[in-house]
Amino acid sequence: MKHPVDVHVGKRVRHRRWMLGMTQQQLAESVGIKFQQIQKYETGMNRISASRLWDIADTLQVPVSYFFEGLSEEDDAAPTDSVKGDILADKEALELVRSYYAIPENQRRRLFELARVLSDHG
């Protein structure tokens, strides 16, 4: 049975990999394993050892703590239900975020302001 923490960490690996535009194969090659193992990590089927998580974090350019963000200790380490988690589960939203960060900063700021005005949350 999958442990909720393993599922959460796997999702965070997948989201970060996606944000960087990296394939499972590229991540696997970088850490010296087969891409099928990355698939198992990302679904929570297999637990990621501390040393492997360290290597993955290095490759994905985040601190190890990144993979545990969003866990709630009060709920026996079950992932919290948050809008952020729901958004990151959507491939279209991930693609939008990745595209957004590819825009030069001054233009990105103007796009952000436009989006805020259009959404009536400004």
LINZI-V59260 format. One record per residue. N is the residue number from 1. RES is the residue in one small letter. SS is DSSP state (H for helix, E for strand, C for the rest). PSI is psi in radians with two decimals (999 if undefined). OMEGA is omega as a letter, one per 20 degrees, with the letter a starting at -180 (* if undefined). Layout:
n->N res->RES ss->SS psi->PSI omega->OMEGA
n->N res->RES ss->SS psi->PSI omega->OMEGA
This chain:
n->1 res->m ss->C psi->2.42 omega->a
n->2 res->k ss->C psi->2.39 omega->r
n->3 res->h ss->C psi->2.42 omega->a
n->4 res->p ss->H psi->-0.58 omega->r
n->5 res->v ss->H psi->-0.73 omega->r
n->6 res->d ss->H psi->-0.69 omega->r
n->7 res->v ss->H psi->-0.79 omega->a
n->8 res->h ss->H psi->-0.85 omega->r
n->9 res->v ss->H psi->-0.74 omega->r
n->10 res->g ss->H psi->-0.72 omega->r
n->11 res->k ss->H psi->-0.69 omega->r
n->12 res->r ss->H psi->-0.65 omega->r
n->13 res->v ss->H psi->-0.87 omega->a
n->14 res->r ss->H psi->-0.77 omega->a
n->15 res->h ss->H psi->-0.80 omega->a
n->16 res->r ss->H psi->-0.73 omega->r
n->17 res->r ss->H psi->-0.77 omega->r
n->18 res->w ss->H psi->-0.73 omega->a
n->19 res->m ss->H psi->-0.57 omega->r
n->20 res->l ss->C psi->-0.10 omega->a
n->21 res->g ss->C psi->0.51 omega->a
n->22 res->m ss->C psi->2.47 omega->r
n->23 res->t ss->C psi->2.88 omega->r
n->24 res->q ss->H psi->-0.66 omega->r
n->25 res->q ss->H psi->-0.77 omega->a
n->26 res->q ss->H psi->-0.76 omega->r
n->27 res->l ss->H psi->-0.78 omega->a
n->28 res->a ss->H psi->-0.81 omega->r
n->29 res->e ss->H psi->-0.66 omega->a
n->30 res->s ss->H psi->-0.61 omega->a
n->31 res->v ss->H psi->0.02 omega->r
n->32 res->g ss->C psi->0.63 omega->r
n->33 res->i ss->C psi->3.09 omega->r
n->34 res->k ss->C psi->2.63 omega->a
n->35 res->f ss->H psi->-0.44 omega->r
n->36 res->q ss->H psi->-0.57 omega->r
n->37 res->q ss->H psi->-0.68 omega->r
n->38 res->i ss->H psi->-0.73 omega->r
n->39 res->q ss->H psi->-0.78 omega->a
n->40 res->k ss->H psi->-0.65 omega->r
n->41 res->y ss->H psi->-0.79 omega->a
n->42 res->e ss->H psi->-0.43 omega->r
n->43 res->t ss->H psi->-0.15 omega->a
n->44 res->g ss->C psi->0.10 omega->r
n->45 res->m ss->C psi->-0.67 omega->r
n->46 res->n ss->C psi->2.48 omega->r
n->47 res->r ss->C psi->2.60 omega->r
n->48 res->i ss->C psi->2.18 omega->r
n->49 res->s ss->C psi->2.82 omega->a
n->50 res->a ss->H psi->-0.79 omega->a
n->51 res->s ss->H psi->-0.64 omega->r
n->52 res->r ss->H psi->-0.70 omega->r
n->53 res->l ss->H psi->-0.64 omega->r
n->54 res->w ss->H psi->-0.82 omega->a
n->55 res->d ss->H psi->-0.71 omega->r
n->56 res->i ss->H psi->-0.77 omega->r
n->57 res->a ss->H psi->-0.74 omega->r
n->58 res->d ss->H psi->-0.80 omega->r
n->59 res->t ss->H psi->-0.69 omega->a
n->60 res->l ss->H psi->0.04 omega->r
n->61 res->q ss->C psi->0.80 omega->r
n->62 res->v ss->C psi->2.75 omega->r
n->63 res->p ss->C psi->2.72 omega->r
n->64 res->v ss->H psi->-0.61 omega->a
n->65 res->s ss->H psi->-0.41 omega->r
n->66 res->y ss->H psi->-0.68 omega->a
n->67 res->f ss->H psi->-0.27 omega->a
n->68 res->f ss->H psi->-0.06 omega->r
n->69 res->e ss->C psi->2.40 omega->r
n->70 res->g ss->C psi->-0.04 omega->r
n->71 res->l ss->E psi->2.54 omega->r
n->72 res->s ss->E psi->2.09 omega->r
n->73 res->e ss->C psi->-0.54 omega->a
n->74 res->e ss->C psi->-0.50 omega->a
n->75 res->d ss->C psi->0.59 omega->r
n->76 res->d ss->C psi->0.74 omega->r
n->77 res->a ss->C psi->0.40 omega->r
n->78 res->a ss->E psi->2.49 omega->r
n->79 res->p ss->E psi->2.50 omega->r
n->80 res->t ss->C psi->2.61 omega->r
n->81 res->d ss->C psi->1.99 omega->a
n->82 res->s ss->C psi->2.74 omega->r
n->83 res->v ss->H psi->-0.71 omega->a
n->84 res->k ss->H psi->-0.79 omega->r
n->85 res->g ss->H psi->-0.70 omega->r
n->86 res->d ss->H psi->-0.73 omega->a
n->87 res->i ss->H psi->-0.74 omega->a
n->88 res->l ss->H psi->-0.26 omega->r
n->89 res->a ss->C psi->-0.22 omega->a
n->90 res->d ss->C psi->2.04 omega->a
n->91 res->k ss->H psi->-0.62 omega->r
n->92 res->e ss->H psi->-0.72 omega->r
n->93 res->a ss->H psi->-0.70 omega->r
n->94 res->l ss->H psi->-0.74 omega->r
n->95 res->e ss->H psi->-0.70 omega->r
n->96 res->l ss->H psi->-0.79 omega->r
n->97 res->v ss->H psi->-0.76 omega->r
n->98 res->r ss->H psi->-0.76 omega->r
n->99 res->s ss->H psi->-0.72 omega->r
n->100 res->y ss->H psi->-0.80 omega->a
n->101 res->y ss->H psi->-0.18 omega->r
n->102 res->a ss->H psi->-0.22 omega->r
n->103 res->i ss->C psi->2.45 omega->r
n->104 res->p ss->C psi->2.55 omega->a
n->105 res->e ss->H psi->-0.77 omega->a
n->106 res->n ss->H psi->-0.68 omega->r
n->107 res->q ss->H psi->-0.63 omega->r
n->108 res->r ss->H psi->-0.70 omega->r
n->109 res->r ss->H psi->-0.76 omega->r
n->110 res->r ss->H psi->-0.69 omega->r
n->111 res->l ss->H psi->-0.72 omega->r
n->112 res->f ss->H psi->-0.80 omega->r
n->113 res->e ss->H psi->-0.72 omega->r
n->114 res->l ss->H psi->-0.80 omega->r
n->115 res->a ss->H psi->-0.71 omega->r
n->116 res->r ss->H psi->-0.74 omega->r
n->117 res->v ss->H psi->-0.80 omega->a
n->118 res->l ss->H psi->-0.53 omega->a
n->119 res->s ss->C psi->-0.04 omega->a
n->120 res->d ss->C psi->0.47 omega->r
n->121 res->h ss->C psi->0.30 omega->a
n->122 res->g ss->C psi->999 omega->*
